Amino acid sequence: MTAAPRSDAWEKVTGRACYAVDAALPNMAHAAVVRSERAHARIVGIDRAEAEAAPGVIAVVTAEDLGDLGRRFGHIVPDHAILAEGKVRYFGEPVTVVVAETPHQAADAAELVWVDYDDLPALTDAATALASDVLIHEQSYVEPGQKFLDVAPAASTDNVAHRNELAWGDAEAALAAAATVVETTTTFPLVYGYAMETYNALADWQPGSLHVVSTAQHPLMVRRELARMFSLPLAAVRVEVPYIGGGYGSKSYTKLEPLAAAASWVAGRPVKVTTDVEAAMYTTRADGALVTVRTGFDSGGRIVARDIDIRFDTGAYADNSPLVLTKSINRSFGPYRMPNLRVRGVAAYTNTSPASSYRGFGAPQAALAGELNMDMAAEELGIDPVELRRRNLLAPGDTLIEGKRPLDADLVADLDAVAAALEQHAAEPTPGTLRGRAVAVTASDAGASPISTAQVRMHADGSVTLLVSSTEMGQGSRTALAQIAARELCVPIEAVAVGQSDTRFTPFEWTTGASRTTTVVGLAVQAACADLWDNLRDRAAESAGVPVDEVRVSDGLIHVPLAARGESGSGADTVSGLTPAEVIRQWFGADAGEVVGVGVVRRDGATAVLPPFWEIGAVGVEVSVDEATGEVTVEHLVTVGDVGYAVNPDLVKGQDLGAATQGLGIALWEEMVYDGEQLTNPNLVEYRVPRLRDAPRRVTSVLAERGDGAGPYGATGAGEGALNPVPAAVAAAVGRAVGIWPTELPLTPPRVWSLLQQAQQFLGGG
Amino acid sequence: MAVLPELGLVRSADLDEALAAVGYDHAPYAGGTELVPAMGLGLRRPVAIVDLKRVEALKGIEVDAEGGTVTIGAAVTHRRLSDHPDVQEHLPTLAAAASRVGNARVRSTGTVGGNLCFAEPRSDLGCVLLALGATAEVRSAGGARFLRIDELIVGAFETSLTENEILVSVTVPFEPPGMSYWKLQSYERPTLGVALVVTAEQWEVTVGAATERPTRAVLAAGDTAGLADFVDGLELSDDMTGPPDYKRSVLRAHLERALGTTR
């Protein structure tokens, strides 16, 4: 559409933007969380007398103080203890909350809480957990018929958080008959969705009501869980979400809010709970994954079947991982013609930090194996890897999964754009370095449930307040949604104000995730604007005393027959245009009033068929590898944002570059390392996120706008797409440079050096 | 722990006041880039910190042209060190190394003294200063001691300072010809640092970051066997930045490149 500056730029660069961590309420108390120092243990006793006697302490809260409150949360499997009860399941799990007058007093008193543990075997990886007789959860929390979206949670207690599969045709037979079968196994690390703002929540319980300000991506989901926990009507629970300093899925669903709310309930004061990076890493991470892909090809390099096994390390609680696993399965086989398929997935409970949503939602984990497998196959078949993909990619309108929306993107065109850009800037290695290039393509069935409502309130001067419960976490949604409203209502963007989500005032929104906002919320905004025009027409007709069908709307003006307005004209068919502001003022009979439009999106119309869109990832990288140090430099990154239509091209490119950079972090640096029961690197010095110096030497960001999406003006989502294929592309490029295909990320300098050693031995020994 | 415990602050106006104040539970404090995170993690729990930032005697950079040395106060920040014209002129390798320590925030507040006294192995300055033959002046209320860098830093996170002593300054001879410093820094701190002074007669090799403390060898030029023995004999750390084999391999490759030797 047009470049529009971010509406939040001034607030943010001047430090005036408010985040949850800035929230305060009168009489607010502060919490310090006592966290488990065992990965798996029975709690024998908690001695809190000393802490209770410490200066400034208001309450020391343990699970036994929670009375008749709901003790556990979890929107799919309600397995997540608010405070550990009976046992702890991971190092860092909240055991006790100390509430005091100041953060210092709370922190000091927290050191005086003595927890006595009786150790249980710690199952800190998925293989161990699945093979063990020791149970992390001894009971099932699932009630028959319980379901979240299409996911029916597992009732089993064999350390399996979820199991799922997808199959058609006869993959085993097709693989047996295939001309070539290529197998790839990869390990995707445990990663932390690092955001500049950690998890924060402020809760104020009062009889009959609960008010929470938090870093929740999905305020309405949190409201639902809190209402259940406190047996309150939805309307009595108010969840406010100001700006969030980065989400990336890590702040989806419920996190700290129950802890803060329970502490407030016990203490009788508003209570604020904050986290540092270490506590945040022990709050949520992404699912680690071991994925094996076997692909069968015919003699012409066409895929005949894929057989895929996915094993997630889901951590101590299920959180959103059952859904992530289901999506990972859907995204594991690639946007390729697939006559036969079998995918089996299992998410294992382990005694580690609980995993949940993370940008890409299972796609990066699966694509690492799936797309690397295509490169390995290309080598084995003697076919160029771009050509091999071209031969197998689906065409626009093709079916990926029966019953789902046909493909709304041109993947071959996207891939060709990537390949052309890589080719254009391809360079020879400098002395002492090796080079490799690779492409990767993914398609994700966007988990963008089409449930959204928007409200536009037009004021007496024609300016507009847009109410949505979409959370602004840096992606620029307030700007993009304002642009859509401005365009629909023919007003300048400066005339549209968009505020924060607040469940007391802003209308229902399913979530802010799955790259859904521009598409789904955008449609709701469009519908609200259309409703506003209808209402303006009604008001104009009523003011003029004419039937509404004689009133016409065009070019931002409301045209009423002149005769009807009692004015003389040269002919009966002459009309004149009123501005919406004139219509409002005329109807109210004063320079006052407002007219409201409401828009709703549900599983109907443009969003009747799911997913609302396929989110595409099409990237290429060229890397150089230092032969002495194993350091990888990304020389060129190419992203193609196949977004149908870019409402704000700069913001789309920002999403693509940000997502791809996060992918580079996983590919090269990021890994939560467990050494025994606890993390060895729960800090940003040793958990290495990408830095400015790690940025690719050259970035080519292409937008493919073919108007083929279901969203406003043909738009689809951006946000996850450019991350999904990046880890795979980097692995393949490094593999090509070094001469050995990597099997494990991140490709840190020592790991790449070790690949170089292997390659040398291989050559030397061969 | 996100919240530091409450603690006292002693602001010393001069060195004597500071010397009188420091002690077992009164930690010297300048930039805080090492001390504050250590307190946050509960590794250091002083009752009070003794602020040295206003002690003028610790902040000088003075050239002794006759003696051919630069004396650098312990409370000089990395940024001031790297930007100072005298340091750039007489100690260009040290200035360059200081300009690449940590990150902008660390360089703006972190000090030479803090860096040396914390004795974090994964560090640059100790290695470069040992290679330069610097002398540290250490004081207590009772008097002064003068130590070589390898007498000051005696192990990982371990110095020979007593709890009543303060590092006042380091006196560094002007940089000799043929000096270089190279480091591999994949993470926030260096993985490996190598300072070389190469002349027609002699190879002086100082290795840091991967060793518990900077370690130096002086070899006759061309003594590749001696060099190999030195490299093979180094005890290298095993941590997230890589196993010892990796670090030794990177070290060998760098030395081959820098000294013009081949395997």
Chai-1 contact restraints between the chains, C-beta under 6 A:
chainA,res_idxA,chainB,res_idxB,connection_type,confidence,min_distance_angstrom,max_distance_angstrom,comment,restraint_id
A,P103,B,V3,contact,1.0,0.0,6.0,A-B,restraint_1
A,H104,B,V3,contact,1.0,0.0,6.0,A-B,restraint_2
A,H104,B,E6,contact,1.0,0.0,6.0,A-B,restraint_3
A,A107,B,V3,contact,1.0,0.0,6.0,A-B,restraint_4
A,D276,B,A2,contact,1.0,0.0,6.0,A-B,restraint_5
A,A628,B,V250,contact,1.0,0.0,6.0,A-B,restraint_6
A,A628,B,A253,contact,1.0,0.0,6.0,A-B,restraint_7
A,T629,B,L184,contact,1.0,0.0,6.0,A-B,restraint_8
A,T629,B,V250,contact,1.0,0.0,6.0,A-B,restraint_9
A,V685,B,E188,contact,1.0,0.0,6.0,A-B,restraint_10
A,E686,B,M240,contact,1.0,0.0,6.0,A-B,restraint_11
A,R688,B,Y187,contact,1.0,0.0,6.0,A-B,restraint_12
A,P749,B,S186,contact,1.0,0.0,6.0,A-B,restraint_13
A,P750,B,G242,contact,1.0,0.0,6.0,A-B,restraint_14
A,P750,B,Y246,contact,1.0,0.0,6.0,A-B,restraint_15
A,W753,B,Y246,contact,1.0,0.0,6.0,A-B,restraint_16
